């Protein structure tokens, strides 16, 4: 019985690191959830702080890098100080972001205002 419980815990831990948790969606699935407030999980594969662009946005792209990104986390410059250095903090990490999914020129995105909206997974 103890062996069975150990095996079940191992399987659960392995599967939870490989895909989003229940109720969460992948970056690729986000395009089907425009207008929904939900949690999207993926790997931050490219980042960009556009300091000279209006609004000084920071872009964190999940699973596919710019210019072929499939999902973007957007942090406006006015909120950036709350996040420290988001390129370093989130770059090359698996994250989940919670918020309203919007469409921006065919690419789903979540605009975050608080660091609590982004969870770094282990």
C-alpha positions in Angstrom: 0.0 0.0 0.0 2.8 2.4 0.9 4.5 1.6 -2.4 1.3 2.4 -4.3 0.8 5.8 -2.6 4.5 6.6 -3.3 4.0 5.7 -7.0 0.8 7.8 -7.2 2.6 10.8 -5.7 5.5 10.4 -8.1 3.1 10.2 -11.1 1.2 13.3 -9.9 4.4 15.3 -9.4 5.7 14.3 -12.8 2.5 15.1 -14.7 2.0 18.4 -13.0 5.4 19.7 -14.1 4.8 18.6 -17.7 1.5 20.2 -18.2 -0.7 22.9 -16.7 -2.6 22.1 -13.5 -6.4 21.3 -13.7 -8.3 24.4 -14.7 -5.3 25.9 -16.4 -4.7 26.1 -20.2 -1.6 26.1 -22.3 -0.3 29.0 -24.4 -1.5 27.3 -27.5 -5.0 26.9 -26.2 -5.3 30.5 -25.2 -6.5 31.6 -28.7 -9.7 29.6 -28.0 -10.4 31.5 -24.7 -10.4 35.2 -25.8 -12.6 37.1 -23.4 -12.1 34.6 -20.6 -10.4 35.2 -17.3 -8.3 32.2 -16.7 -4.7 30.9 -16.0 -2.3 30.2 -18.9 0.9 28.3 -18.4 4.0 28.0 -20.6 7.7 28.6 -20.9 8.9 32.2 -21.2 11.1 31.8 -24.4 11.6 35.4 -25.3 11.4 38.8 -23.6 11.6 42.4 -24.7 11.5 45.7 -22.8 10.5 48.4 -25.3 11.7 51.3 -23.3 11.4 53.8 -26.2 7.9 52.7 -27.3 4.8 54.5 -26.1 3.8 53.1 -22.7 7.2 51.3 -22.3 5.8 47.8 -22.5 7.6 44.6 -21.5 6.7 41.5 -23.4 7.1 38.0 -22.1 6.3 35.4 -24.9 5.3 31.9 -24.0 6.3 28.7 -25.9 7.2 30.5 -29.2 9.6 33.5 -29.5 8.8 36.8 -31.2 8.0 37.3 -34.1 6.1 33.9 -34.1 4.8 34.2 -30.6 1.6 32.4 -29.7 0.9 34.1 -26.4 2.2 37.2 -24.7 2.2 38.5 -21.2 2.3 42.3 -21.3 3.5 44.6 -18.5 3.1 48.3 -19.1 5.9 50.6 -18.0 3.8 52.2 -15.3 3.5 48.8 -13.6 7.1 47.6 -14.4 8.6 48.8 -11.1 6.4 46.4 -9.2 8.0 43.5 -11.1 11.7 44.5 -10.7 13.5 43.2 -13.8 10.9 41.0 -15.5 13.2 39.8 -18.3 15.6 38.3 -15.7 12.9 37.2 -13.2 10.8 35.4 -15.7 13.0 34.7 -18.7 13.6 31.0 -19.5 11.2 30.0 -16.7 7.9 28.0 -16.7 5.2 30.3 -15.5 1.4 30.6 -15.1 -0.3 33.9 -15.6 -3.8 34.7 -14.5 -6.0 37.4 -16.1 -8.3 38.4 -18.9 -7.2 37.0 -22.3 -7.4 39.6 -25.0 -6.6 39.4 -28.7 -3.9 41.7 -30.0 -3.5 41.5 -33.8 -4.2 37.7 -33.8 -2.1 36.9 -30.7 -3.7 36.2 -27.3 -2.3 38.2 -24.4 -2.8 38.9 -20.8 -2.0 42.4 -19.4 -0.7 42.1 -15.9 -0.7 44.8 -13.3 0.5 42.9 -10.2 3.3 40.4 -9.7 0.8 38.1 -8.0 -0.7 37.4 -11.4 2.4 35.5 -12.5 3.5 32.4 -10.7 6.9 30.8 -11.4 6.6 27.0 -11.5 9.4 24.7 -10.3 
